[in-house]
Amino acid sequence: MKSNTISLDNQSSFDAHDEVTKLPFTLGDIKAVIPAECFQPNLGKSFFFFGRDVVTIAALYLLAYKLDSWLFFPIFWLMQGTMFWALFVVGHDCGHQSFSQHKWLNDLMGHICHTPILVPYHGWRISHRTHHKNHGHIDNDESWYPVSESQYQEMDWIQKIGRYYLFLFAYPVYLFQRSPNKTGSHFSPSSPLFKPSEKWDVITSTTLWIAMVGLLGFFTYQWGWMWLIKYYLGPYVVFIVWLDLVTFLHHTEPDVPWYREGEWTFLKGALSTVDRDYGFINHIHHDIGTHVVHHIFLNMPHYNLKKATAAVKPLLGEYYRKTSDPIWKSLWNSCISCHFVPDTGKRVYYTSYWQKDK
């Protein structure tokens, strides 16, 4: 399958280094070509995917318990961690209020999906909303945004190791201290992440998160540390890797532009992401690889994203980015090519010292 990602060697007029001030279409133009039903949550479908994930998770736990074999546990961790990730995506829909048309149900199901995998639902929901509202803005985006060259030079070796070599394990750290150059915890209602009106939402999710940690602690007390490793920590680590991997790949690519104030708009930022092909895993994790349309219309249910993407591709043309490269290859290319952006310029691209020295 041919990649549709715009190459660095043959950039379009959109990617030329002269500043672009206007796109050839509007948000309304894009919405007009998408079938209206794509925007409507289907409660039956939402519960079907939630139920499918929960049943699969339960079946894997039963199988692991019955076999109780170290020959199987690594396989179990990989499979169950992937299902934790799938369940997170359903909760992700809840956070975007696209699970149903009822906020109370979305928030209830969001807690049911996220609390067992140690995600503070409201804390994450609010910071993720900030990410979507400011995506592509170097200074205002919430997660996986680039650092400038001067910031990169000022980073100590511990920060560089964490950001560029251990980033697939970054999510738990992010929950407690956010991304580089930003402060605040997802668990504290006084964090700059949150408005005063969101205080009790944050307290609710934090309380449930603490209760889940307490439950895991109780089970560990009853059955030992080996139980925790075999049945929870193993899958949890795989889940974290999936979450960081997918998020990194959707927002980190050498030919994706980043904007500073004066050039950034919501639509430009929304288009600064990449659709990815995860192969047979696509359906398991609810086609989260269809990320461009998700950023344009964040409240669209995941099961409608493929249909909407097919509808908008002719209109977006070269502004739509997708690559069918193997995930390992995309990960490697982004890791070695995307270290920082220039200190100046309203529209900039990732580079690295290897490229800079050429």
C-alpha positions in Angstrom: 0.0 0.0 0.0 1.4 3.4 -0.9 2.0 5.9 1.8 0.2 9.2 1.6 2.5 10.9 4.0 4.0 14.1 2.5 7.7 13.5 2.2 10.3 16.0 3.4 12.0 16.0 0.0 8.8 16.9 -1.9 6.8 19.1 0.4 3.5 20.6 -0.9 2.7 24.3 -0.9 1.2 23.8 2.5 4.5 22.6 3.8 6.7 25.1 2.1 8.7 27.3 4.5 6.9 30.5 3.5 4.2 31.2 6.0 0.7 30.0 5.1 -2.1 32.1 6.4 -5.2 30.3 5.1 -6.3 26.8 4.3 -8.3 26.2 1.1 -11.3 24.8 3.0 -13.0 25.5 6.3 -14.2 23.4 9.2 -17.7 23.7 7.8 -16.6 22.5 4.4 -15.2 19.4 5.9 -18.2 18.7 8.1 -20.5 19.1 5.0 -19.0 16.1 3.2 -19.3 13.7 6.2 -22.6 11.7 6.5 -24.6 13.2 9.3 -24.9 9.8 11.1 -21.2 9.7 11.7 -21.6 12.4 14.4 -24.3 10.5 16.3 -23.4 8.0 19.1 -25.1 4.6 18.8 -25.6 3.3 22.4 -26.0 -0.2 21.2 -22.6 -0.1 19.4 -20.9 1.7 22.3 -22.0 -1.0 24.8 -21.2 -3.7 22.3 -17.5 -2.7 22.1 -17.4 -2.1 25.8 -18.9 -5.5 26.5 -16.6 -7.2 24.0 -13.5 -5.8 25.7 -14.7 -6.7 29.2 -15.6 -10.3 28.2 -12.3 -10.7 26.5 -10.4 -9.4 29.6 -12.4 -11.8 31.8 -11.7 -14.7 29.5 -8.0 -14.0 29.5 -7.9 -13.8 33.3 -9.7 -17.1 33.5 -7.3 -18.7 31.1 -4.2 -17.3 32.9 -5.6 -18.5 36.2 -6.3 -22.0 34.9 -2.9 -22.5 33.2 -0.9 -20.7 35.8 2.2 -21.2 33.8 5.2 -19.0 33.3 5.3 -20.2 29.7 2.0 -18.5 29.2 2.2 -15.4 31.4 4.4 -13.3 28.9 1.8 -14.1 26.2 -1.0 -13.2 28.7 0.7 -9.9 29.5 0.9 -8.9 25.8 -2.7 -9.9 25.1 -4.2 -8.5 28.3 -2.2 -5.3 28.1 -3.6 -4.8 24.6 -7.1 -5.3 25.9 -6.5 -2.8 28.7 -5.5 -0.4 25.9 -8.7 -1.2 24.0 -10.7 -0.5 27.2 -8.9 2.8 27.5 -10.1 3.7 24.0 -13.7 3.1 25.0 -13.1 5.4 28.0 -11.5 7.9 25.6 -14.8 8.0 23.8 -16.5 8.7 27.1 -14.2 11.5 27.8 -15.1 13.1 24.5 -18.8 12.6 25.3 -19.2 10.3 22.2 -20.1 7.1 24.0 -23.7 8.3 24.3 -25.7 11.5 24.3 -26.0 11.6 28.1 -23.1 13.2 30.0 -23.9 11.3 33.2 -23.7 8.0 31.3 -20.5 9.0 29.6 -18.9 9.9 32.9 -20.1 6.8 34.6 -18.8 4.5 31.8 -15.6 6.5 31.6 -14.9 5.8 35.3 -15.8 2.1 34.8 -13.3 1.9 31.9 -10.5 4.0 33.3 -10.4 3.4 37.0 -9.4 -0.4 36.8 -6.4 0.6 34.6 -5.4 3.4 37.0 -6.4 6.4 34.8 -8.0 9.3 36.7 -10.9 9.7 34.3 -11.8 13.4 34.9 -8.2 14.5 35.4 -7.2 12.8 32.1 -10.4 14.0 30.3 -9.8 17.6 31.1 -6.1 17.6 30.2 -6.9 15.7 27.0 -9.5 18.4 26.2 -6.7 21.0 26.5 -4.6 18.9 24.1 -7.3 18.8 21.5 -8.2 22.5 21.8 -4.5 23.5 21.3 -3.1 20.7 19.2 -0.2 21.7 17.0 0.5 24.9 19.1 4.0 24.6 20.3 3.4 26.6 23.5 -0.2 25.7 24.4 -0.5 22.0 23.5 -0.7 19.7 26.4 1.2 16.5 25.4 3.8 15.2 22.9 4.7 18.7 21.8 8.3 19.5 20.7 10.9 21.4 22.6 12.9 24.2 20.9 16.5 23.7 20.1 17.6 26.0 23.0 15.4 24.0 25.4 16.9 20.8 24.1 20.4 22.1 24.8 19.5 23.1 28.3 18.0 19.7 29.2 20.2 17.5 31.4 21.0 13.9 30.6 18.3 12.5 32.8 15.6 14.6 31.0 16.9 13.5 27.6 16.9 9.8 28.6 13.4 10.1 29.9 12.1 12.0 26.9 13.9 10.3 24.0 14.7 6.8 25.2 12.2 5.8 27.9 9.2 7.7 26.6 7.2 4.5 26.1 6.9 4.3 29.9 6.2 8.0 30.4 2.4 7.9 31.0 2.4 7.3 34.8 5.0 10.1 35.2 2.9 12.4 33.1 -0.1 11.9 35.3 1.8 13.2 38.3 3.8 16.0 36.8 2.6 16.6 33.2 4.9 17.2 30.2 8.2 19.1 30.2 8.0 22.8 31.0 4.5 22.4 32.5 3.5 22.0 36.1 0.5 20.3 37.8 -0.8 16.9 38.7 -3.9 15.1 37.3 -4.9 14.2 40.8 -5.0 17.7 42.5 -8.0 20.0 42.0 -5.6 23.0 42.6 -3.5 22.0 39.6 -3.3 24.7 36.9 -4.8 22.1 34.6 -8.2 22.6 36.1 -10.8 25.3 36.6 -12.3 25.9 40.1 -15.6 24.6 38.7 -14.0 21.2 38.0 -12.8 20.6 41.6 -15.3 17.9 42.5 -14.8 16.1 39.2 -11.1 15.8 39.9 -11.7 14.8 43.5 -14.1 12.1 42.4 -11.7 10.5 39.9 -8.8 10.9 42.3 -10.7 9.2 45.1 -11.6 6.3 42.8 -8.0 6.0 41.7 -6.8 5.8 45.3 -9.5 3.2 46.0 -8.3 1.1 43.1 -4.7 1.3 44.3 -5.9 0.3 47.7 -7.8 -2.7 46.2 -4.6 -3.8 44.4 -2.7 -3.4 47.7 -5.3 -5.5 49.5 -5.1 -8.3 46.9 -1.3 -8.1 47.1 -1.4 -8.5 50.9 -3.7 -11.5 50.5 -1.9 -13.3 47.6 1.6 -11.8 47.5 3.7 -9.7 45.2 3.9 -12.5 42.6 0.1 -12.3 42.1 0.5 -8.5 41.4 3.2 -9.1 38.9 1.5 -12.0 37.1 -2.0 -10.6 37.0 -1.7 -6.9 37.0 1.7 -5.2 36.6 2.6 -7.3 33.5 -0.5 -6.3 31.5 -0.4 -2.7 32.9 3.1 -2.1 31.6 2.0 -3.4 28.1 -1.0 -1.0 28.3 1.3 1.9 29.1 3.6 1.1 26.2 0.6 0.9 23.8 -0.8 4.3 25.1 2.6 6.0 24.7 3.4 4.4 21.4 0.2 5.3 19.7 0.1 8.8 21.1 3.8 9.4 20.1 3.3 8.1 16.6 0.1 10.2 16.0 1.9 13.4 16.9 5.5 12.9 16.1 6.6 12.9 12.4 9.3 14.9 10.6 7.0 16.4 8.0 4.2 17.4 10.4 4.2 21.2 11.0 4.0 22.8 14.4 2.8 26.4 14.9 3.5 29.4 17.0 1.1 32.2 17.9 0.0 34.2 14.9 0.0 31.2 12.5 -1.8 28.6 14.5 -5.5 27.9 14.1 -7.6 25.0 15.4 -7.9 23.4 12.0 -4.3 23.7 11.1 -3.4 22.1 14.4 -6.0 19.4 13.9 -4.5 18.5 10.5 -1.0 18.2 12.1 -1.4 14.6 13.0 -1.0 11.3 11.1 -3.2 8.3 10.5 -1.4 5.0 11.2 -2.0 1.4 10.1 -1.5 -1.0 13.0 -2.4 -4.1 11.0 -4.5 -6.8 12.5 -4.7 -4.8 15.8 -6.7 -2.0 14.2 -10.1 -3.4 15.0 -9.0 -4.7 18.4 -8.1 -1.2 19.6 -11.1 0.3 17.9 -9.4 1.9 14.9 -7.7 4.5 17.0 -5.3 4.9 14.0 -7.8 7.0 12.2 -6.6 10.0 14.1 -6.8 13.0 11.7 -10.6 13.1 11.6 -10.7 12.5 15.3 -8.7 15.7 15.9 -11.0 17.6 13.6 -14.2 16.3 15.2 -13.3 15.1 18.6 -16.8 14.1 19.6 -17.2 11.6 16.8 -17.6 7.9 18.0 -14.7 5.7 17.2 -16.8 3.3 15.2 -17.6 6.1 12.7 -14.1 7.4 12.1 -13.2 5.2 9.1 -16.4 6.1 7.3 -15.8 9.8 8.0 -12.1 9.6 6.9 -13.1 8.1 3.6 -15.5 11.0 3.1 -13.0 13.8 3.8 -9.9 12.4 2.1 -10.9 13.8 -1.4 -11.5 17.2 0.1 -8.4 17.3 2.2 -6.1 16.0 -0.5 -2.5 16.6 0.3 -3.5 18.0 3.7 -4.4 14.5 4.8 -1.5 12.5 6.2 -1.4 8.8 6.4 1.5 6.3 6.4 1.2 2.5 6.0 4.8 2.0 7.0 5.3 -0.8 9.6 4.9 0.6 13.1 8.4 -0.3 14.1 9.8 1.6 11.1 7.7 4.7 11.8 8.8 4.5 15.5 12.5 4.3 14.5 12.3 7.1 12.0 10.5 9.4 14.4 12.9 8.6 17.3 16.0 9.5 15.3 14.5 12.5 13.4 12.3 14.3 15.9 14.3 15.8 18.7 13.5 19.6 18.6 12.2 22.4 16.5 14.0 25.7 15.6 13.8 28.5 18.1 12.3 30.9 15.6 9.6 30.6 12.9 5.8 30.5 13.1 5.6 27.2 11.3 8.4 24.8 12.1 9.3 21.1 11.8 11.1 18.6 13.9 14.8 18.0 13.3 17.7 16.3 15.1 21.4 17.0 15.5 22.1 14.3 12.9 20.1 16.2 10.3 21.3 19.6 11.5 24.9 18.6 11.0 24.4 17.5 7.4 
